[in-house]
Amino acid sequence: MNDLCDLNSSTQSIGIVIPTYNRADALMVCLQHLERQTTDDFEVVVVNDGSNDSTSERLKTFQEQTSLRFRYVCQANGGPARARNLAISMLRAPICLMIGDDIFASPDFVATHLKLHRERSEIQVAGLGFTRWSEDGQLVTKFMRWLDSSGNQFAYGNLLKGAHPDWKHFYTSNLSVKTELLRQYPFDVTFPNAAMEDMELGYRIQTQHGLELVFIPTAVADHFHPTDFRQACRRMLTVGPSARHMYELWPQAQPAPIGKLKQSIFDIFLRNRWLLKPLVLLSDLLTRIWCPNPLMKIALKVHYLIGYSVSP
């Protein structure tokens, strides 16, 4: 462990935790947005998760120039769960605000999270902010918008209509939790990929301690993560093993089985893997002019099921 920098002030109310891996450019923009917050009552801890790009050098330069109460530390690549656990162990603040290195906070983002916790000091109360696609620096395609509206990226649609969030909305892109609670319930570092380890923690807290997740639609963060159909398919291959691990740990959390008719459609491609490549090619072409389309949904689900069938 190296590159550990000291805080230059007393304890702040909120500690912002950011794991990062090979996203130096996005991380610098993320930190610049934190410099423009309407409150300075927060500290920032970044964990460089074994990046091999310019992240380490740029963090060192940033630390020398920023007015933020800022620390960073490097660890061997171990995934976001391990990185968050390390950062949380370093916090001095009683509230932990977790974001990603590709999250660009609105000016009153931190103040809005802080307001909730000042009003609701109970340890089980957590705040879920609203994450949307960034309109700056990337083209937000119809496919990306569908990922959001369908719940394949974040399931905010029903929350914006008034539904109450639960463990399935425990999104660490924009989530504030009492630090002590996270120390009692650390992230599970046994997940095979960077997927579902946050939801698993939400489920564990909700079932073992009680979790009251409050949706804060005014705590807005923009997500910079250009994504196309083929990238989404590759992502489903990594989500599948994590989902299997999640439901092996907590079988009672597993969703209802797929209906027989739908399952038979997916089985065709699972039994005949050679069909998958033309399915992806055709789906990708259709997605550019017709989104969503049935083939696209089938292709994404098949990739998930292939990943799910692989043992972690």
C-alpha positions in Angstrom: 0.0 0.0 0.0 1.4 3.4 -1.0 0.5 6.9 -2.1 -1.4 7.5 1.2 -2.0 11.2 1.8 -3.1 12.9 5.0 -6.2 14.9 5.5 -5.6 18.6 6.2 -8.6 19.2 8.4 -10.9 17.8 11.1 -13.6 15.2 10.5 -16.2 16.1 7.9 -19.9 15.0 7.8 -19.7 13.0 4.6 -16.9 10.8 3.2 -17.0 10.2 -0.5 -15.7 6.8 -1.6 -14.5 6.3 -5.1 -12.9 3.0 -6.4 -11.2 3.4 -9.7 -9.6 1.2 -12.3 -8.0 2.5 -15.6 -10.4 5.5 -16.1 -8.0 8.3 -15.4 -9.7 10.8 -17.7 -13.2 10.2 -16.3 -11.9 10.2 -12.8 -10.4 13.6 -13.1 -13.7 15.0 -14.4 -15.4 13.3 -11.5 -13.1 14.9 -9.0 -13.5 18.3 -10.7 -17.2 18.1 -10.2 -16.6 17.5 -6.5 -14.5 20.6 -6.3 -17.6 22.6 -7.5 -20.0 21.4 -4.7 -22.1 24.0 -2.8 -20.8 22.6 0.5 -17.3 21.7 1.6 -18.4 19.6 4.5 -17.0 16.4 3.1 -13.8 14.3 2.6 -12.9 12.2 -0.5 -11.1 8.9 -0.5 -10.1 7.3 -3.8 -8.8 3.8 -4.0 -6.7 3.1 -7.1 -7.5 -0.6 -7.8 -4.3 -1.6 -9.5 -4.7 0.7 -12.5 -2.0 0.5 -15.2 -2.8 3.7 -17.0 -1.9 7.2 -15.8 -4.2 7.1 -12.8 -1.5 7.1 -10.1 0.4 10.0 -11.5 -2.7 12.1 -12.1 -4.0 11.4 -8.6 -0.7 12.6 -7.2 -0.8 15.8 -9.2 -4.5 16.4 -8.3 -3.7 15.9 -4.6 -1.1 18.6 -4.8 -3.4 21.1 -6.4 -6.9 20.5 -5.0 -8.7 22.3 -2.2 -10.6 19.1 -1.4 -9.9 17.2 1.8 -8.5 14.4 -0.2 -6.8 11.1 0.3 -5.9 8.3 -2.1 -4.4 4.9 -1.7 -3.3 2.2 -4.2 -4.0 -1.5 -3.9 -3.3 -4.5 -6.1 -6.3 -5.1 -8.4 -9.0 -6.8 -6.3 -12.2 -5.3 -7.6 -14.6 -2.6 -6.4 -15.9 -4.5 -3.3 -12.4 -4.8 -1.9 -11.6 -1.2 -2.9 -14.7 0.2 -1.2 -14.0 -1.8 2.0 -10.6 -0.3 2.2 -11.9 3.2 1.6 -14.6 2.8 4.2 -12.1 1.7 6.7 -10.2 5.0 6.2 -13.2 7.3 6.5 -13.4 9.7 9.4 -16.9 10.9 8.4 -20.0 9.3 9.9 -21.8 9.2 6.5 -20.3 7.4 3.5 -21.3 8.5 0.0 -20.4 6.0 -2.6 -20.0 7.0 -6.3 -18.2 5.6 -9.3 -15.2 7.1 -11.1 -17.4 7.9 -14.1 -20.0 9.8 -12.0 -20.3 13.5 -12.4 -22.0 15.1 -9.5 -24.4 18.1 -9.8 -23.4 21.1 -7.7 -25.7 20.4 -4.7 -25.2 16.6 -4.9 -23.4 16.3 -1.6 -25.5 18.9 0.2 -28.7 17.0 -0.8 -27.4 13.7 0.5 -26.2 15.4 3.7 -29.6 17.0 4.2 -31.3 13.5 4.3 -29.0 12.2 6.9 -29.3 15.3 9.1 -33.0 14.8 9.1 -32.9 11.0 9.4 -30.0 10.0 11.8 -31.2 6.4 12.2 -28.4 4.0 11.3 -30.6 1.9 8.9 -31.6 5.0 6.8 -29.7 5.2 3.5 -30.1 7.6 0.6 -30.3 6.7 -3.1 -29.7 9.5 -5.5 -30.8 9.7 -9.2 -28.2 8.7 -11.7 -28.8 9.5 -15.4 -26.7 9.4 -18.6 -24.4 12.3 -19.0 -25.2 14.4 -22.0 -21.6 15.8 -22.1 -18.8 14.0 -23.8 -20.9 11.1 -25.1 -23.8 10.4 -27.5 -26.7 9.1 -25.5 -28.2 6.6 -28.0 -31.7 5.1 -28.1 -30.1 1.9 -26.9 -28.6 3.6 -23.9 -31.9 5.2 -23.0 -33.6 1.8 -23.3 -31.0 0.2 -21.0 -32.2 2.7 -18.3 -35.9 2.5 -19.0 -35.8 -1.3 -19.1 -33.9 -1.6 -15.8 -30.9 -3.2 -17.4 -28.7 -0.3 -16.3 -30.6 1.3 -13.4 -34.2 0.8 -12.5 -35.2 4.3 -11.7 -38.4 4.4 -13.8 -40.8 3.1 -11.1 -39.0 5.1 -8.4 -39.6 8.3 -10.3 -43.3 7.4 -10.4 -43.3 6.9 -6.6 -42.3 3.3 -5.9 -40.3 2.6 -2.8 -36.7 1.4 -3.3 -35.4 -1.8 -1.7 -32.2 -3.8 -1.8 -32.4 -4.2 -5.6 -31.8 -0.5 -5.9 -28.7 -0.5 -3.7 -26.7 1.3 -6.4 -23.2 2.3 -5.4 -23.0 4.9 -8.2 -25.0 7.3 -6.0 -25.7 6.0 -2.5 -25.1 7.3 1.0 -25.1 5.0 4.0 -24.0 5.5 7.6 -20.3 4.6 7.8 -20.8 2.5 10.9 -23.4 0.3 9.2 -21.0 -0.4 6.3 -18.3 -1.4 8.8 -20.6 -3.8 10.4 -21.6 -5.2 7.0 -18.7 -5.0 4.5 -18.9 -5.8 0.8 -18.5 -9.4 0.0 -15.1 -9.7 -1.9 -15.9 -13.2 -3.2 -18.0 -12.0 -6.2 -16.3 -13.2 -9.4 -16.9 -9.9 -11.3 -17.8 -6.3 -10.6 -21.5 -6.9 -10.6 -24.2 -7.4 -8.0 -21.8 -7.1 -5.0 -23.7 -3.9 -4.1 -27.1 -5.5 -4.4 -26.0 -8.4 -2.3 -24.8 -6.1 0.4 -28.2 -4.3 0.3 -30.0 -7.6 0.6 -27.8 -8.7 3.5 -28.4 -5.4 5.4 -32.1 -5.4 4.7 -32.6 -9.0 5.9 -30.2 -9.1 8.8 -30.4 -5.5 10.2 -33.2 -3.6 8.5 -32.7 -1.1 5.7 -34.7 2.0 4.9 -33.6 3.2 1.5 -34.9 6.7 0.7 -35.0 7.8 -2.9 -33.6 11.4 -3.4 -34.4 12.4 -7.0 -32.8 15.8 -6.5 -29.4 14.2 -5.7 -28.5 14.1 -9.4 -25.4 12.5 -10.8 -24.5 12.1 -14.5 -23.1 8.8 -15.7 -20.3 9.0 -18.3 -20.2 5.5 -19.8 -20.6 5.2 -23.5 -22.3 1.8 -24.2 -23.4 0.0 -27.3 -25.2 -3.2 -27.9 -22.2 -5.4 -28.2 -20.7 -4.0 -25.0 -23.9 -4.7 -23.2 -23.8 -8.3 -24.4 -20.3 -8.7 -23.0 -21.5 -7.1 -19.8 -24.2 -9.7 -19.5 -21.6 -12.4 -19.6 -20.0 -10.9 -16.5 -23.3 -10.3 -14.7 -24.4 -13.9 -15.1 -21.7 -15.5 -12.9 -22.2 -12.8 -10.2 -26.0 -13.4 -10.3 -25.4 -17.1 -9.8 -23.1 -16.4 -6.9 -25.7 -14.1 -5.4 -28.5 -16.6 -5.6 -26.3 -19.4 -4.3 -25.6 -17.3 -1.2 -29.3 -16.2 -0.9 -31.6 -18.6 -2.9 -34.6 -16.9 -1.4 -33.7 -13.7 -3.3 -33.8 -15.4 -6.7 -36.5 -14.1 -9.0 -39.3 -16.2 -10.3 -38.4 -18.7 -13.1 -38.7 -17.7 -16.7 -42.0 -18.9 -18.3 -41.8 -22.1 -20.4 -42.4 -20.3 -23.7 -39.7 -17.8 -23.2 -37.3 -20.4 -21.8 -37.8 -22.5 -24.9 -36.7 -19.6 -27.1 -33.6 -19.1 -25.0 -32.8 -22.8 -25.0 -32.6 -22.8 -28.8 -29.6 -20.5 -28.6 -28.1 -22.1 -25.5 -28.1 -25.5 -27.2 -26.9 -24.1 -30.5 -24.2 -21.6 -29.6 -23.2 -21.2 -33.2 -26.4 -19.3 -33.7 -25.3 -16.6 -31.2 -22.9 -14.8 -33.4 -25.5 -14.2 -36.2 -28.0 -13.3 -33.6 -25.8 -10.6 -32.2 -24.9 -9.2 -35.6 -28.5 -9.0 -36.7 -29.6 -7.6 -33.3 -26.9 -5.0 -33.4 -28.0 -3.8 -36.9 -31.7 -3.7 -35.9 -30.9 -1.8 -32.7 -29.6 1.1 -34.7 -33.0 1.6 -36.4 -35.4 -0.3 -34.2 -34.9 -0.1 -30.4 -36.0 -2.0 -28.5 -36.5 -5.0 -30.7 -37.2 -8.6 -29.7 -33.9 -10.0 -31.0 -32.0 -7.5 -28.9 -33.7 -8.6 -25.8 -33.2 -12.3 -26.6 -29.5 -11.8 -27.3 -28.9 -10.0 -24.0 -30.8 -12.6 -22.0 -28.9 -15.5 -23.7 -25.5 -13.8 -22.8 -26.7 -13.5 -19.2 -27.8 -17.2 -19.2 -24.4 -18.3 -20.6 -22.6 -16.3 -17.9 -25.0 -17.7 -15.3 -24.2 -21.3 -16.3 -20.5 -20.7 -15.7 -19.4 -21.4 -12.1 -17.7 -18.4 -10.3 
